[in-house]
Amino acid sequence: MDRFIVSARKYRPQLFDSVVGQEHITTTLKNAIRNQQLAHAFLFCGPRGVGKTTCARILAKTINCEKPTKEGEACDQCTSCVSFREGGSINYFELDAASNNSVDDIRTLTEQVRFAPQGGRYKVYVIDEVHMLSTAAFNAFLKTLEEPPPYAIFILATTEKHKILPTILSRCQIFDFKRITTADTVAHLEAICKKEKIKADKPALQVIAQKSEGCMRDALSLLDKIVSFTNGSVEYTQTLEHLNILDEDYFFRFIQCMQSQDLAAALLLYDQINSKGFDGDIFLNGLAEFTRNLLVCQDAKAVILLDVVESFKDKYKETAKVIPTASLVSLLSILNEAELNYKAARNKRLFVELVLIKICYLEQALRITNGDAGLSKKKITEVGIGFRVSSIRPYGQTSTKYIAPTEPSVSPVSAKLIIETPIEKHIPSLKEPVETKQTPKLSALSKIREQFKQTNGNDSVQEKALGESSLQEAWKQYTLQLKESKNPAAQPFDSASLRIIDSCTFEVVTANNIEQRFIEQERNKLYAFLQERLFNKSLQFSVVTDEQKGIALSTEEILSSKERYQEMVKRYPLIQELKERLKLDLDY
């Protein structure tokens, strides 16, 4: 039996034209070879599995080819190309920096550079995962990388460009590899399946390409695994099962449950998903991605961002037309919050079911929030009302007067002629008619605004101007609280002086920056305390430092050793008692 070779190695590109999805790099390298403008150091950086090492090997083979083509490709038939293809070239050296990252490894490499190539034009040194080199190894490599011999070419490959020293970056010609698109990956997989005579469904290959996330090596590994699982065929259903991916048809059914507010059907559908072994976070993530795709489909310009199986694209567009944008945005918000809080939930299934309850009644919640006429009380239309008035006349006379309604929508019944009775019996009608008008219903936000206006009005009445005595008294009370709680800020508060600027503003003058910081730390609590005690909500203060005051205090407070001891005894009498018990003598 022949030895099995994985597709990633068997179908590794041997020419620049066979590299998938990196035309911007392969074209540049071919032109440089054709015009003999090769740099002495290259840096290939990009995600994993996109062709960095492959391009390095093709470059090394092409520049040593005996009969290169006019397009800048290797002939792949000469002795040098065959030795490269079979891995026996003596002019190609590949170093794995992940396991050879010391200074000694780099010194060994630089010593080999001194020897000229045998049987070729160039010696090519490829250092893979170069970001794993130590700082000392990088520094040992700098001089050789900057001025190598004319026959030496260095190719550095890395997935983490930001970890490489700037001194290395400045010495290299940098090529940024990009992720391979889903379409390019599918086309390459179809070509391989055709060569291997594998029956493959295009939707299944699209799922594999999406799962690989732009990495061709991962896509080929998944293809090999699924071919082994299905015994030579790649079908859509089996691919979903093997890759542990939820079928998008489930999500379409969930959207139908949300539109019809069918909670029972949604819970039963989630039970089916749970019984298949899918965790709640996989379901939430899949539903969020599905919602994002629906949101993308609502704008014709953004449809190109839709990366799904071809057979589902039309269904996405049709579903997106019947769902409001507000519903999709709200659904995304709910799912995003659910994904963040999923790990903290103790009962995972109950947590997901609560999310489904929110989703199923999302439409109803949005209608209530927007004040839909179907759910809110019917508003009474304000119209003009016909009413009657009567003038004062002598006793016994009658009169008739009619005032038409201001709106034509008023019923004619309200405009009947009323015969006035004698004035003695109609005294109440002499008062001015009171026009009744319906008070509009305040929303919650309007109520809050009215309360805020009333509160501000009351506060403005209660505010008092700032006075010297009241300010000093409140300041002393706050300082006393600090002393009782043994707060170190008590001393700066005690020594600070106050200066009133106007009726709502004053300054706190301190001796130095340290006292200023202590007072600033208490700013919020002090604000609340003073505003409450002084009945002034507009109260403001600032803390300033007066250096002259600090100099004066420092000169006044310079005490001798004996004076300091006496001050300590005054504050703490137990010190004197301790001195007497221990019979201590003090050296002043």
LINVENUR-V44964 format. One record per backbone hydrogen bond with DSSP energy under -0.5 kcal/mol. NH is the residue of the N-H (numbers start at 1). CO is the residue of the C=O. E is the energy in kcal/mol with one decimal. If there is no record, write none. Layout:
nh	co	e
NH	CO	E
NH	CO	E
This chain:
nh	co	e
9	6	-1.0
10	6	-2.8
11	7	-2.5
12	9	-1.2
18	15	-0.8
19	16	-1.4
25	22	-1.1
26	22	-2.4
27	23	-2.2
28	24	-0.6
29	25	-2.3
30	26	-2.3
31	27	-2.1
32	28	-2.1
33	29	-2.2
34	30	-2.6
35	31	-2.2
36	33	-0.8
37	32	-2.9
42	154	-2.6
43	173	-2.5
44	156	-3.6
45	43	-0.7
45	175	-2.4
46	158	-1.3
50	47	-0.7
55	51	-2.1
56	52	-1.7
57	53	-2.2
58	54	-2.4
59	55	-2.4
60	56	-2.1
61	57	-2.3
62	58	-2.5
63	59	-2.2
64	60	-0.7
65	62	-1.2
69	73	-2.6
72	69	-1.3
82	78	-2.4
83	79	-2.2
84	80	-2.0
85	81	-2.7
86	82	-2.2
87	84	-0.9
88	83	-3.0
89	83	-0.7
92	89	-0.5
93	124	-2.7
95	126	-3.4
97	95	-0.9
97	128	-2.3
99	96	-0.9
100	96	-1.4
106	102	-1.4
107	103	-2.4
108	104	-2.2
109	105	-1.7
110	106	-2.6
111	107	-1.8
112	108	-1.4
113	109	-1.1
114	110	-0.5
114	111	-0.7
115	112	-1.3
119	117	-0.6
123	151	-3.2
124	91	-2.8
124	122	-0.5
125	153	-2.8
126	93	-3.3
126	124	-0.5
127	125	-0.6
127	155	-2.3
128	95	-2.6
128	126	-0.7
129	157	-0.6
130	127	-0.5
130	157	-2.2
132	129	-1.9
133	130	-1.8
134	101	-1.7
138	134	-2.3
139	135	-2.3
140	136	-2.1
141	137	-1.1
141	138	-0.5
142	138	-0.8
142	139	-0.5
145	141	-2.2
146	142	-1.9
147	143	-2.2
152	149	-1.7
153	123	-2.4
154	40	-2.5
155	125	-3.0
156	42	-3.0
157	127	-2.5
158	44	-2.3
163	160	-1.3
164	161	-1.6
168	165	-1.1
169	165	-2.0
170	166	-2.2
171	168	-1.1
172	169	-1.3
173	41	-2.2
174	172	-0.7
175	43	-3.1
177	45	-3.3
177	175	-0.7
180	214	-1.9
185	181	-2.2
186	182	-2.5
187	183	-2.2
188	184	-2.1
189	185	-2.5
190	186	-2.5
191	187	-1.8
192	188	-2.0
193	189	-2.6
194	190	-2.0
195	191	-1.9
196	192	-2.5
197	193	-0.6
198	193	-3.0
199	232	-1.1
200	198	-0.7
201	234	-2.6
205	201	-1.9
206	202	-2.3
207	203	-2.0
208	204	-2.0
209	205	-2.4
210	206	-2.2
211	207	-2.3
212	208	-1.8
213	209	-0.7
213	210	-0.7
214	209	-0.8
215	212	-0.9
216	49	-1.7
216	214	-0.7
217	49	-0.9
219	215	-1.9
220	216	-2.4
221	217	-2.0
222	218	-2.5
223	219	-2.1
224	220	-2.2
225	221	-2.1
226	222	-2.4
227	223	-2.4
228	224	-1.9
229	225	-1.9
230	226	-2.6
231	227	-0.7
232	227	-2.2
234	199	-3.2
235	233	-0.6
239	235	-2.1
240	236	-2.2
241	237	-2.0
242	238	-2.5
243	239	-2.4
244	240	-0.5
244	241	-0.6
245	240	-2.4
250	247	-1.5
251	247	-0.6
252	248	-1.7
253	249	-1.7
254	250	-1.9
255	251	-2.1
256	252	-1.6
257	253	-1.9
258	254	-2.1
259	255	-2.3
260	256	-2.2
261	257	-0.7
262	257	-2.1
263	261	-1.1
266	262	-1.5
267	263	-2.4
268	264	-2.2
269	265	-2.2
270	266	-2.2
271	267	-1.8
272	268	-1.6
273	269	-1.8
274	270	-2.8
275	271	-2.3
276	272	-0.9
276	273	-0.6
277	274	-1.5
278	273	-1.5
283	279	-1.7
284	280	-2.6
285	281	-2.4
286	282	-2.3
287	283	-2.5
288	284	-2.1
289	285	-2.2
290	286	-2.2
291	287	-2.3
292	288	-2.2
293	289	-2.0
294	290	-1.9
295	291	-2.3
296	292	-2.1
297	293	-1.9
298	294	-0.6
298	295	-0.7
299	296	-1.3
302	299	-0.9
303	299	-0.5
303	300	-0.7
305	302	-1.8
306	303	-2.1
307	305	-0.7
308	306	-0.7
312	309	-1.8
313	309	-0.6
313	310	-1.1
314	310	-0.5
316	312	-2.2
317	313	-2.1
318	314	-2.2
319	315	-2.2
320	316	-2.4
321	317	-1.1
322	318	-0.7
322	319	-0.8
323	320	-0.5
328	324	-1.6
329	325	-2.5
330	326	-2.3
331	327	-2.3
332	328	-2.4
333	329	-2.0
334	330	-2.2
335	331	-2.4
336	332	-2.5
337	333	-2.1
338	334	-2.1
339	335	-2.4
340	336	-1.7
341	337	-1.8
342	338	-0.9
345	341	-0.7
345	342	-1.1
348	346	-1.0
351	347	-2.0
352	348	-2.2
353	349	-2.5
354	350	-2.2
355	351	-1.6
356	352	-2.1
357	353	-1.9
358	354	-1.9
359	355	-2.3
360	356	-2.7
361	357	-1.6
362	359	-1.4
365	361	-2.0
366	362	-2.4
367	363	-2.1
368	364	-2.2
369	365	-2.2
370	366	-2.2
371	367	-0.5
371	368	-0.8
372	367	-2.5
375	372	-1.3
376	372	-2.1
383	381	-0.6
397	394	-1.8
401	418	-0.5
403	387	-0.6
404	402	-0.5
410	407	-1.3
414	411	-1.3
415	412	-1.6
416	413	-1.0
420	399	-2.0
420	418	-0.6
425	422	-0.8
426	422	-0.6
426	423	-0.6
427	424	-0.6
429	426	-0.9
430	427	-2.0
431	428	-1.2
435	433	-0.6
436	434	-0.7
447	443	-2.4
448	444	-2.0
449	445	-2.0
450	446	-2.5
451	447	-2.6
452	448	-2.2
453	449	-2.4
454	450	-2.5
455	451	-2.7
456	452	-2.6
457	453	-2.3
458	454	-2.4
459	455	-2.7
460	456	-2.3
461	457	-1.2
462	458	-1.9
463	459	-1.4
464	535	-1.4
466	503	-1.5
471	467	-2.1
472	468	-2.4
473	469	-2.4
474	470	-2.3
475	471	-2.4
476	472	-2.4
477	473	-2.1
478	474	-2.1
479	475	-2.3
480	476	-2.4
481	477	-1.8
482	478	-1.8
483	479	-2.1
484	480	-2.3
485	481	-1.9
486	483	-1.2
487	482	-2.9
490	487	-2.1
491	488	-0.6
492	488	-0.5
493	489	-1.9
494	490	-2.2
495	491	-2.0
496	492	-1.2
497	509	-2.1
499	507	-2.4
501	505	-2.4
502	505	-1.8
506	540	-1.5
507	499	-3.4
508	542	-2.9
509	497	-3.2
509	507	-0.6
510	508	-0.6
510	544	-2.5
516	512	-1.6
517	513	-2.2
518	514	-2.0
519	515	-2.0
520	516	-2.3
521	517	-1.9
522	518	-0.7
522	519	-0.7
523	520	-1.5
526	522	-2.7
527	523	-2.5
528	524	-2.0
529	525	-2.2
530	526	-2.8
531	527	-2.6
532	528	-1.5
533	529	-2.3
534	530	-2.8
535	531	-0.6
536	531	-1.3
539	536	-1.1
540	504	-2.6
542	506	-1.3
544	508	-2.7
544	542	-0.5
546	510	-2.9
547	545	-0.6
550	546	-1.7
551	547	-2.4
552	548	-2.4
553	549	-2.4
554	550	-2.3
555	551	-2.1
556	552	-2.0
557	553	-2.0
558	555	-0.8
559	557	-0.7
564	560	-2.3
565	561	-2.0
566	562	-2.4
567	563	-2.3
568	564	-2.0
569	565	-2.3
570	566	-2.1
571	567	-2.0
572	568	-3.2
575	572	-1.8
576	573	-0.7
577	573	-1.4
578	574	-2.6
579	575	-2.2
580	576	-2.1
581	577	-2.3
582	578	-2.1
583	579	-0.7
584	579	-2.2
588	586	-0.9
